[in-house]
Amino acid sequence: MAGDVVIVVADDFAGGAFRLPSDLDDPAAGTTTLARLKALAESGELSHGALVMHHLNALIASLPSFTVVDADRDYTVWLNGDAGHHVVVAGLDLAEAVSSDAIAVDVVADALVKGVNGVVSRFDMLDLPGGDTLSPEGVVVNMSWVFLPCSSIEEFLANKDAYPTFADYVNGLGITGYDFDEVVRALGYVGDGALVGFLDGGSFEFMSPKAALVAASGNFGMGYQMLPAGWRQVVGVAVRREEQRDFPGRYSNSGDVTVAGEWVGFQPLTLDGALGDPTILSYAGTSYAAPLVSLYAALDLSRSAPQCRHLQPNEPPLTKSPELDVPLVDAIGAC
């Protein structure tokens, strides 16, 4: 590694639920009931963002060279003992931006721009326990969610067959064709619009273009990836099935890259980075595939000579294949 990198988990943290409830952060997690999980989610104590961030931290905890050197309610600083540099996992709460029934894309984009800048600035020259100082040289933005062209998931599912291709999906937003510029224009972003600024790097006030944008492709079993994964500056991540079954079919949309695995066994993780044994609980979805690619991008950006360096606003090397559903290992090899 050659420099510190911040992974910003931009998600819905229910207004501040960055950590999993105590029911789930110790070995007793395996005894938690489905009814209890539902109650925690309904009360806002268990947020989607908290589980995504937990999953990302658990992935890092499984790497033998990484240890926690600092942690708070909304971030964890990991030290790579082999290289002496850090990976920060920090939450960016988009709860306020997605609080209405119809989520405005411009509101989310504005929250992303301001929020990512704020999160990374927070860690610039931050003194750590033990005398080290953080100096972020790169950022990865993990977006484990999708925009829907309808006012609700129920409405989208009811009209799911109307969107058999990405072009049909974009046309459902009132667009003829699916050129990126037309998508942006139809969503109300032209000129100095927030989303254009975010994607072209102009709104990254804190750094050079050493940035990667990663998003989940969606869980609707479609042959395309939804937005923001579908934008060319973003690496869309799908789940690849390892075996063929008649039922259930592949739940994952297609994506730029795929990672193996469907169900992930839940493992408790303490604040100091101790990873517990797998429990009987499990979870699945492209929300948890995207963090694996975000971690790869962070590790790659932290190297002195990145193999797949992302240079916004260019199309990321991991998406340069004309085909979708490229296994991550093959996409990396083609960089």
Secondary structure, 3 states (H helix, E strand, C coil): CCCEEEEEEEECCCCCCCCCCHHHCCHHHHHCCHHHHHHHHHHCCCCHHHHHHHHHHHHHHCCCCEEEEEEECCEEEEEECCCCEEEEEEEEECCHHHCCCCCCHHHHHHHHHHHHHHHHHHHCCCECCCCCECCEEEEEEEECCCCCCCCCHHHHHHCHHHCCCHHHHHHCCCCCCCCHHHHHHHCCCCCCCHHHHHHCCCCCCCCCCEEEEEEECCCCCCCCCCCCCCCCCCEEEEEECCCCCCCCCCCCCCCCEEEECCCEECCCECCCCCECCCCCCEECCCCCCHHHHHHHHHHHHCCCCCCCCCECCCCCHHHCCCCCCEEHHHHHHCC
